[in-house]
Amino acid sequence: MPAFRDLPLVIEPSQLAERLHAPELILVDLTSGARYAQGHIPGAHFVDPKRTQLGTPPAPGLLPAQQDLETLFGELGHNPQAVYVVYDDEGGGWAGRFIWLLDVIGHRHYHYLDGGLPAWLGEARELSVDTPPAHHAPISLILNDAPTASREYLQSRLGASDLAIWDARSAAEYSGDKVLAAKAGHIPGAVNFEWTLGMDPARALRIRSDMPEILLGLGISPDKELITHCQTHHRSGFTYLVAKALGYPRVKAYAGSWGEWGNHPDTPVERSPPITARRPTARPPPFIRIKGISMQQRLFILSQYLLPHHLLSRLIGCAAECKASWFKSRLINWFAQQYQVNMSEAEVEQLDAYEHFNAFFTRALKEGARPLDATPDAILCPADGAVSQLGPIEHGRIFQAKGHSFSVLELLGGDNERAAAFMGGEFATIYLSPKDYHRVHMPLAGTLREMVYVPGRLFSVNQTTAENVPELFARNERVVCLFDTERGPMAVVLVGAMIVASIETVWAGLVTPPKRELKTTRYDAAARAPISLEKGAELGRFKLGSTAIVLFGPEQVQWAAELAAGTSVRMGQRLSSVPV
C-alpha cells in the first residue's frame, strides 16, 4: 500500500506507470475479451463486465450472487492489503461499477485510471498480451448494504429535501420518448445528465474538470444523499464514480435501475423533458403547456403527435412518384405557383418535362447557378434554405430553439465512439423549405467512413415545431453520413420530416424508407472500396424537404459573422473558415 499512499481516487497514466510493479497492486481490465487480447496494460487481469451484474431480467443490473462475487475476487487474488486500479475503454462506466462492487465488499483501497485505456494509449504507453495467472484460493466476503439503494429504500425517500437522484440515461429515455421497459419516463424528482456528457473527448475521455459546477447547477450538492441509476447500473457506474471522486459523502447506486423501476407495478413515474429542478408529478401534455402561441399553432403541434407519420409520408411518396400526366402536371404546376419556384435556374425549365413530382422536386440546376465560394479555407453551405441554428456543441448537446436542445449521442444513433469526436465542437442546422433546391452537397472534401440509418418519427421541422417539440431532430428519422476530412471528422445528418417520403445518397441510392431499425454501413478500406467526394459535390437529396445538420470537432471551424438563426443561405456560399 505504501506505493499508492496519498494518491487521489482518480489517477493519471503516469502515476500508474510508476507503480505497475507494486506488490499490492491488483490491476483490473474491464474492456472486452477481444480488446484485452489485442493488448492491455501490463499485469492487468481481465474481468468480463457481465460478471459484475446479476444478468437476470427484468433487472440484470442487480448485485451478483455472493458465491459468484467470492469466485470473482478469489481469482483476482483479493486480500485486505490489495490496492485495486480499474479501467475500461469507454470512459468509466464498467470501471465505476467495479468500484461500487469494491464498496459493497467493504474494500476501500482502490483507484480509477482517468480516461482508462484511451488515456493510456494517448500517451503511447506500453501494452502487453501476457495474461497474469488466476488465483484459486477460496475467500469469504462480507457484503455491505450501505453503497446500494434498493427499490424500496428509494421509494421511501422520494420527495425528501436532502435527496438528489441522478439519472444517467439519455434524454430520450428520461423523457419517455425512448421506451426500454413496461413504463416510460423517469423517477419523480430525478434530474438528467447523460453519463457521456461527463467525459472530456479532448482529453481521452477523462472526467470533465467542471463536473463540480455542473452538479451544483443540477441541484446535486454534497449536502444531499445522492442516488444514481441508469437502465442496468452500467452507465451509472460512471456517475457513481464521479460523485465518489468529488468527495460526496452519501452516495448510493440504485442497482436495479430503470430495468426494475420501469417494470414494477407499484412505482411512480414522471414523463417530461430533461429538467434541472424537481417538478410536480402531474403534468399536462406538451401541446397544452405551450405558452405564447396561437390556437392554430397549438392544434398543429397536437396533430404532430397524433398523425400516423410514416403511413402519411409513404402515401404522399407514392403520389409524388405518380407518372399520370393529368395528375403530376397539375400537382407540379400548382406547387411551382404556390411556392414561387424559380425555374429559370433549373437545368430543365419546362414543368411538363418532368416524369413525376419527385423528379421536379429534386431537379438539377444549370451549371453555375450555385457558384462555390472560392476562398481556399471555406466550408460551404450544403443546401439552399435558412439557418435554423448554428454554434458550439455544449455539454454534448445541440441548441434547437427557444430553450430546447438535443443530444449529439442520440442524433448520431447512440454510439459513444461516434459521438465523442464532436463533443465540444460546432454545428450548423440548415432548414430546407418547400421552395428550395433539395439536393445536399459536400461542405468540404471528404472520404466516407460510415453511414447510419436511424429510425424515428417524422415530425414537421418548421419553426413552430422546432420551438415546441423537445429533441425534435434526435426524434425524427435520419441518415447520418460520417466523413474524414482535412478538418478531422465531419458529420452531415439528413433529417427526415412529415411527408418526406425518402432520403437518397449518391453512393447508396434510396436509404429510406427501409425496415424501421437502426442500420450501420461501413465504408472504410476494410469494408469496401473508399468513397471520396470533392467539396461542393452532390451528397444526397430529399424528396419533399427537410433539414441538414453539419457537425465538426473542437476548434475546426469558425462560423461566418453574418450568419444567425433565420439567415437565408444558398448551397455553395461560405459558412465557415479556419478558426483564428
C-alpha positions in Angstrom: 0.0 0.0 0.0 2.9 2.5 0.5 3.3 2.9 -3.3 -0.2 4.3 -3.6 -0.4 6.3 -0.4 -1.7 9.9 -0.7 -3.0 9.4 -4.3 -6.5 10.6 -5.1 -9.2 8.1 -6.2 -8.7 9.2 -9.8 -5.1 8.8 -11.1 -3.2 9.6 -14.3 -1.4 7.1 -16.6 1.9 8.4 -15.4 1.0 7.7 -11.8 0.0 4.1 -12.6 3.1 3.5 -14.8 5.4 4.3 -12.0 3.6 1.7 -9.8 3.0 -1.2 -12.2 5.3 -3.5 -10.2 4.0 -2.6 -6.8 3.3 -5.9 -4.9 0.0 -4.7 -3.5 -1.4 -3.8 -7.0 -4.4 -5.7 -8.5 -4.9 -4.1 -11.9 -8.3 -4.8 -13.4 -9.2 -4.5 -17.1 -13.0 -4.2 -17.9 -12.8 -3.7 -21.7 -13.8 -6.8 -23.7 -12.2 -10.1 -24.4 -11.2 -9.1 -27.9 -9.7 -5.8 -26.8 -7.8 -7.4 -23.9 -6.3 -10.0 -26.3 -5.2 -7.2 -28.6 -3.1 -5.6 -25.9 -3.7 -4.4 -22.3 -1.9 -2.6 -19.6 0.9 -4.9 -18.4 -0.2 -7.0 -15.5 -3.9 -6.4 -15.9 -6.4 -9.1 -15.1 -9.4 -9.3 -17.5 -12.8 -9.2 -15.9 -15.7 -9.7 -18.2 -18.1 -6.8 -17.3 -21.0 -9.2 -17.4 -19.6 -10.9 -14.3 -20.2 -7.7 -12.3 -24.0 -8.0 -12.9 -26.7 -10.5 -11.9 -27.8 -10.6 -15.5 -31.3 -11.8 -14.9 -34.3 -9.8 -16.4 -36.0 -7.5 -15.7 -33.3 -6.1 -13.5 -29.9 -7.5 -14.8 -28.0 -4.8 -13.0 -28.6 -6.2 -9.5 -25.7 -7.4 -7.5 -24.4 -10.9 -8.4 -24.9 -13.8 -6.0 -22.4 -13.7 -3.1 -20.9 -17.0 -4.3 -20.2 -15.6 -7.7 -18.6 -12.5 -6.2 -16.4 -14.7 -4.0 -15.3 -16.7 -7.0 -14.5 -13.5 -9.0 -12.5 -11.8 -6.3 -10.8 -15.1 -5.4 -9.5 -15.3 -9.0 -8.1 -11.8 -8.7 -6.1 -12.7 -5.5 -8.2 -10.4 -3.3 -6.7 -9.6 0.1 -7.1 -6.9 2.7 -3.8 -5.1 1.7 -4.6 -5.1 -2.0 -4.8 -1.8 -3.9 -7.1 -2.1 -6.9 -6.7 0.1 -10.0 -9.5 -0.3 -12.5 -10.0 0.8 -16.1 -12.1 0.3 -19.1 -12.2 1.7 -22.7 -15.4 3.6 -22.6 -14.8 6.4 -20.1 -15.6 4.8 -16.8 -18.9 3.0 -16.8 -17.8 -0.5 -16.1 -14.8 0.7 -14.1 -17.2 2.7 -11.9 -19.5 -0.2 -11.4 -16.5 -2.3 -10.3 -15.6 0.4 -7.7 -19.1 0.1 -6.4 -18.6 -3.7 -6.0 -15.4 -2.9 -4.0 -17.5 -0.7 -1.8 -20.1 -3.5 -1.4 -17.4 -5.9 -0.2 -16.1 -3.3 2.1 -12.7 -2.8 0.4 -11.5 0.8 0.4 -8.1 0.8 -1.3 -8.8 1.5 -5.0 -8.2 4.0 -7.8 -9.6 4.7 -11.2 -7.3 5.3 -14.2 -8.7 8.6 -15.6 -9.7 8.1 -19.2 -8.9 4.4 -18.9 -7.3 2.6 -21.9 -7.8 5.6 -24.3 -5.8 7.8 -22.0 -3.0 5.1 -21.6 -2.9 4.7 -25.4 -3.0 8.5 -25.9 0.4 8.7 -24.1 1.8 5.8 -26.3 2.4 3.7 -23.2 3.4 0.0 -23.2 0.8 -2.7 -23.8 1.1 -6.4 -23.2 -0.6 -9.6 -24.4 0.6 -11.7 -21.5 -2.1 -12.9 -19.1 -1.3 -13.0 -15.4 -2.1 -16.3 -13.7 -5.5 -16.5 -11.9 -5.7 -17.3 -8.2 -7.9 -20.0 -6.9 -7.7 -19.6 -3.2 -11.2 -19.6 -1.7 -12.2 -16.4 0.0 -15.1 -15.3 2.2 -16.7 -11.9 1.8 -19.0 -9.8 4.0 -21.3 -7.7 1.9 -22.2 -4.2 2.9 -25.6 -2.7 2.1 -24.6 1.0 2.5 -23.5 1.7 -1.1 -26.7 0.3 -2.5 -30.2 1.8 -2.7 -32.9 -0.9 -3.0 -36.2 -0.1 -4.8 -38.0 0.0 -1.5 -35.5 2.4 0.0 -35.5 4.8 -2.9 -39.3 4.8 -3.0 -39.4 5.6 0.7 -37.1 8.6 0.2 -39.0 10.2 -2.7 -39.7 13.9 -2.1 -37.1 14.2 0.7 -35.4 17.6 0.7 -32.0 16.1 1.3 -32.2 13.6 -1.7 -30.8 14.0 -5.2 -31.5 11.4 -7.9 -29.1 11.4 -10.8 -30.5 9.7 -13.9 -27.5 8.8 -16.2 -29.6 7.7 -19.1 -30.2 9.5 -22.4 -32.5 12.4 -22.6 -34.9 10.4 -24.7 -35.1 7.6 -22.1 -35.6 10.2 -19.4 -38.4 12.0 -21.2 -40.1 8.7 -22.1 -39.7 9.1 -25.8 -37.4 6.0 -25.8 -39.1 3.1 -24.1 -36.9 0.3 -22.6 -39.3 -1.1 -20.0 -43.0 -1.5 -19.4 -43.3 2.1 -18.2 -41.6 5.1 -19.8 -40.2 8.2 -18.2 -38.2 8.8 -15.0 -38.3 8.5 -11.3 -40.1 11.5 -9.8 -37.7 14.3 -8.8 -34.8 12.8 -10.8 -32.5 15.1 -12.8 -31.0 14.0 -16.0 -27.3 14.4 -17.0 -26.3 11.8 -19.6 -23.2 9.9 -18.5 -21.1 10.5 -21.6 -21.5 14.3 -21.1 -19.3 14.0 -18.1 -16.4 12.9 -20.2 -13.9 15.1 -22.0 -13.2 13.7 -25.5 -10.4 16.2 -26.0 -8.6 14.6 -23.0 -9.1 10.9 -24.0 -12.5 10.6 -22.1 -11.1 11.8 -18.8 -13.7 13.1 -16.3 -14.5 16.7 -17.1 -12.8 19.3 -14.8 -16.0 21.3 -14.5 -18.1 18.5 -13.1 -18.4 20.1 -9.6 -20.0 23.2 -11.2 -22.3 21.1 -13.4 -23.6 19.0 -10.5 -24.2 22.1 -8.4 -26.1 23.6 -11.3 -28.3 20.5 -11.4 -29.1 20.8 -7.7 -26.8 17.8 -6.9 -24.9 19.2 -3.9 -22.7 17.4 -1.4 -25.1 18.0 1.5 -27.6 15.7 -0.1 -27.8 12.0 -0.3 -27.1 11.1 -3.9 -28.7 8.0 -5.6 -27.7 7.4 -9.1 -29.0 5.0 -11.7 -29.5 4.2 -15.4 -31.1 1.2 -17.1 -28.8 -1.5 -15.6 -26.3 0.4 -13.4 -23.7 0.2 -16.1 -23.8 3.9 -17.3 -24.4 5.0 -13.7 -21.2 3.2 -12.7 -19.6 6.3 -14.2 -21.8 8.7 -12.3 -21.3 6.8 -9.0 -17.5 7.1 -9.7 -17.7 10.8 -10.3 -19.6 11.5 -7.1 -17.1 9.4 -5.1 -14.2 11.2 -6.7 -15.6 14.6 -5.9 -16.0 13.6 -2.2 -19.7 13.4 -2.0 -20.2 11.8 1.5 -23.6 10.0 0.9 -23.6 8.2 -2.5 -25.6 5.1 -3.3 -26.2 3.2 -6.5 -29.7 2.0 -7.4 -28.5 -1.3 -8.9 -32.0 -2.3 -10.0 -32.2 0.9 -12.0 -34.9 1.5 -14.6 -35.0 -2.2 -15.5 -36.5 -2.8 -12.2 -38.3 0.5 -11.6 -39.8 0.7 -15.1 -41.2 -2.8 -14.9 -42.6 -2.8 -11.4 -46.3 -2.3 -11.0 -46.1 0.0 -7.9 -43.5 2.6 -8.8 -44.5 6.2 -9.7 -43.2 7.6 -12.9 -42.9 11.1 -14.4 -42.7 12.0 -18.1 -41.2 15.3 -19.1 -38.2 16.8 -20.9 -34.9 16.8 -19.1 -35.1 19.2 -16.1 -32.7 20.9 -13.7 -35.1 21.1 -10.8 -37.8 19.0 -9.3 -41.2 19.4 -11.0 -44.7 18.3 -9.9 -45.6 14.7 -10.8 -48.8 15.6 -12.6 -48.0 17.4 -15.9 -50.4 18.2 -18.8 -49.4 17.2 -22.3 -46.7 19.3 -24.0 -49.1 20.9 -26.5 -51.3 22.2 -23.6 -48.3 23.6 -21.6 -47.1 25.7 -24.6 -47.5 29.5 -24.0 -47.4 32.4 -26.3 -48.7 30.6 -29.5 -52.0 30.8 -31.3 -54.7 28.2 -31.2 -53.9 27.3 -34.8 -50.3 26.6 -33.9 -51.4 24.7 -30.8 -53.6 22.4 -32.9 -50.8 22.0 -35.5 -48.5 20.7 -32.8 -51.2 18.5 -31.4 -51.6 17.0 -34.8 -47.9 16.2 -35.0 -48.3 13.8 -32.0 -51.5 12.2 -33.3 -50.9 11.7 -37.0 -49.6 8.4 -38.4 -46.3 9.9 -39.6 -44.9 7.1 -41.6 -48.2 6.0 -43.3 -48.9 9.5 -44.3 -45.4 10.1 -45.7 -45.4 6.9 -47.6 -48.8 7.6 -49.2 -47.6 11.1 -50.2 -44.4 9.4 -51.5 -46.5 7.2 -53.8 -48.4 10.2 -55.1 -45.1 12.0 -55.7 -44.0 9.1 -58.0 -47.2 9.0 -60.0 -46.5 9.4 -63.8 -50.1 10.0 -64.9 -49.8 13.3 -66.8 -53.2 14.6 -65.7 -52.1 14.2 -62.0 -48.4 15.1 -62.0 -48.8 18.1 -64.3 -51.5 19.7 -62.1 -49.5 18.9 -58.9 -46.2 20.3 -60.3 -47.9 23.5 -61.7 -49.7 24.1 -58.5 -46.6 23.7 -56.4 -44.4 25.9 -58.6 -47.0 28.7 -58.4 -47.8 28.2 -54.7 -44.1 28.4 -53.7 -42.9 30.7 -56.5 -40.2 28.3 -57.6 -37.6 29.9 -59.9 -37.5 27.6 -62.8 -35.0 29.8 -64.7 -32.3 28.2 -62.6 -33.3 24.7 -63.4 -31.5 22.6 -65.9 -34.9 21.6 -67.3 -37.2 24.7 -67.2 -40.4 23.2 -68.7 -42.6 21.9 -65.9 -44.3 19.3 -68.1 -41.0 17.7 -69.0 -40.6 16.0 -65.5 -41.8 12.4 -65.4 -43.3 12.8 -61.9 -43.4 15.3 -59.0 -40.3 13.9 -57.3 -38.2 14.4 -60.4 -39.3 18.1 -60.4 -38.7 18.4 -56.7 -35.2 17.1 -56.8 -34.4 18.9 -60.1 -30.8 19.6 -61.1 -29.7 23.3 -61.6 -27.9 24.8 -64.5 -24.2 24.9 -64.3 -23.1 28.0 -62.5 -26.4 28.5 -60.8 -24.8 27.8 -57.4 -21.2 29.0 -57.7 -18.9 27.7 -55.0 -17.1 30.1 -52.7 -13.5 30.2 -53.9 -11.9 31.1 -50.6 -9.3 28.3 -50.0 -10.3 27.5 -46.4 -14.0 28.0 -46.8 -16.6 25.4 -45.6 -19.6 25.5 -47.9 -23.2 25.6 -47.1 -24.6 22.2 -48.0 -28.0 23.3 -49.2 -30.4 26.1 -50.0 -32.5 27.1 -47.1 -32.3 29.1 -43.9 -30.0 28.7 -40.9 -32.2 27.2 -38.2 -29.3 27.4 -35.6 -25.5 27.3 -35.5 -22.9 27.5 -32.8 -21.0 25.4 -30.3 -21.9 21.9 -29.1 -22.0 22.4 -25.3 -22.1 19.6 -22.8 -22.8 17.2 -25.7 -26.0 19.0 -26.7 -27.0 21.0 -29.8 -29.3 24.0 -29.4 -32.6 23.6 -31.2 -34.7 26.6 -30.4 -36.3 28.5 -27.6 -34.8 26.6 -24.7 -34.8 23.2 -26.4 -31.7 21.2 -27.2 -30.9 17.6 -28.2 -28.1 15.1 -27.6 -25.3 14.6 -30.1 -25.2 11.0 -29.0 -28.8 10.4 -29.8 -28.6 12.3 -33.1 -25.8 10.1 -34.4 -27.5 6.8 -33.4 -26.5 6.2 -29.8 -22.8 5.1 -30.4 -20.4 6.7 -27.9 -17.3 6.5 -30.0 -19.1 8.0 -33.0 -20.3 11.0 -30.8 -17.1 11.5 -28.9 -15.4 13.2 -31.9 -17.9 16.0 -31.9 -18.1 16.8 -28.2 -17.1 20.4 -27.7 -17.3 21.0 -31.5 -19.5 23.1 -33.7 -22.8 22.6 -35.5 -24.9 24.2 -38.2 -28.6 23.3 -38.8 -30.0 24.2 -42.3 -33.7 24.1 -42.8 -34.9 23.4 -46.4 -38.3 24.9 -47.2 -40.6 23.5 -50.0 -39.4 26.1 -52.5 -35.7 25.4 -52.0 -33.3 23.4 -54.2 -33.4 20.0 -52.5 -30.0 18.4 -53.3 -27.4 18.4 -50.5 -23.8 18.9 -51.3 -20.4 18.4 -49.5 -19.3 21.3 -47.3 -15.8 20.1 -47.5 -13.9 17.3 -49.5 -14.0 14.1 -47.6 -13.9 10.3 -47.6 -17.0 8.5 -46.4 -16.3 6.4 -43.3 -19.8 5.3 -42.2 -23.5 5.7 -43.0 -26.1 5.1 -40.3 -29.8 5.0 -40.8 -31.6 5.9 -37.5 -35.3 5.2 -37.4 -37.7 7.7 -35.8 -40.8 9.8 -36.0 -41.5 12.3 -38.8 -42.5 15.5 -37.1 -42.6 18.6 -39.2 -39.3 20.6 -38.9 -40.6 24.1 -39.4 -40.0 26.8 -36.8 -43.2 26.2 -34.8 -42.3 22.5 -34.1 -38.6 23.4 -33.6 -39.6 25.8 -30.8 -42.2 23.5 -29.2 -41.3 19.8 -29.8 -38.4 18.6 -27.5 -35.5 16.8 -29.0 -37.0 17.3 -32.5 -34.0 16.4 -34.7 -33.0 13.5 -32.5 -36.5 12.0 -32.6 -37.0 12.1 -36.4 -35.9 9.5 -38.9 -32.5 10.4 -40.2 -29.4 9.3 -42.2 -26.0 10.1 -40.6 -23.1 10.4 -43.0 -19.6 10.4 -41.4 -16.6 11.7 -43.4 -12.9 12.0 -42.8 -11.7 15.5 -43.9 -8.8 17.8 -43.7 -10.6 19.3 -40.6 -11.0 15.9 -38.9 -14.3 14.1 -38.7 -17.3 15.7 -40.3 -20.9 14.5 -40.0 -23.7 15.5 -42.4 -27.1 14.4 -41.0 -30.0 14.3 -43.3 -33.1 14.6 -41.1 -36.5 13.4 -42.4 -39.8 15.2 -41.7 -43.5 15.0 -42.2 -44.3 14.0 -45.8 -40.6 13.5 -46.6 -41.1 10.2 -48.4 -37.5 9.3 -48.8 -33.8 10.3 -48.4 -31.2 9.3 -51.0 -27.4 9.4 -51.2 -25.3 9.3 -54.3 -23.4 6.2 -53.2 -26.3 4.1 -51.8 -29.3 5.4 -53.7 -32.6 5.2 -51.7 -31.8 4.9 -48.0 -35.3 5.5 -46.5 -37.8 4.0 -46.1 -36.1 0.7 -45.1 -37.2 -1.5 -42.2 -37.5 0.8 -39.2 -34.4 -0.5 -37.4 -31.0 1.0 -36.9 -28.6 0.1 -39.7 -24.9 0.9 -39.9 -22.9 0.6 -43.1 -19.1 0.9 -43.0 -17.2 2.3 -46.0 -13.6 2.2 -44.7 -10.9 0.3 -46.6 -11.5 -2.9 -44.6 -15.2 -3.0 -45.5 -15.3 -1.9 -49.2 -13.7 0.5 -51.7 -13.4 4.0 -50.3 -15.8 6.7 -51.5 -14.4 10.2 -51.8 -16.4 13.3 -52.7 -15.0 16.7 -53.6 -16.0 20.0 -52.0 -19.4 21.0 -53.4 -20.1 17.6 -54.9 -23.7 16.3 -54.5 -24.1 14.1 -51.4 -27.7 13.2 -51.4 -31.2 14.6 -51.8 -34.6 14.9 -50.0 -37.8 14.0 -51.7 -40.2 16.6 -50.1 -37.9 18.7 -47.9 -36.3 18.7 -44.5 -33.1 19.6 -42.6 -29.4 19.1 -42.9 -27.2 19.3 -39.8 -23.4 19.6 -40.2 -21.1 18.7 -37.3 -17.3 19.3 -36.8 -15.0 18.6 -33.9 -13.4 21.1 -31.5 -11.5 24.1 -32.9 -12.0 23.2 -36.5 -14.4 25.9 -37.8 -15.4 29.5 -37.2 -18.9 30.3 -38.4 -19.2 33.4 -40.6 -20.1 36.5 -38.6 -23.1 37.4 -40.8 -24.8 34.1 -40.1 -27.5 33.8 -37.5 -30.8 32.0 -36.9 -33.2 32.8 -39.7 -30.4 33.9 -42.2 -31.2 32.7 -45.8 -28.4 30.7 -47.3 -27.6 29.1 -50.7 -25.7 26.0 -51.5 -22.1 26.8 -52.1 -21.8 30.0 -50.1 -19.2 30.2 -47.3 -20.4 29.1 -43.9 -17.1 29.0 -42.1 -13.3 29.3 -42.3 -10.4 28.1 -40.2 -10.6 29.5 -36.7 -8.1 32.2 -35.9 
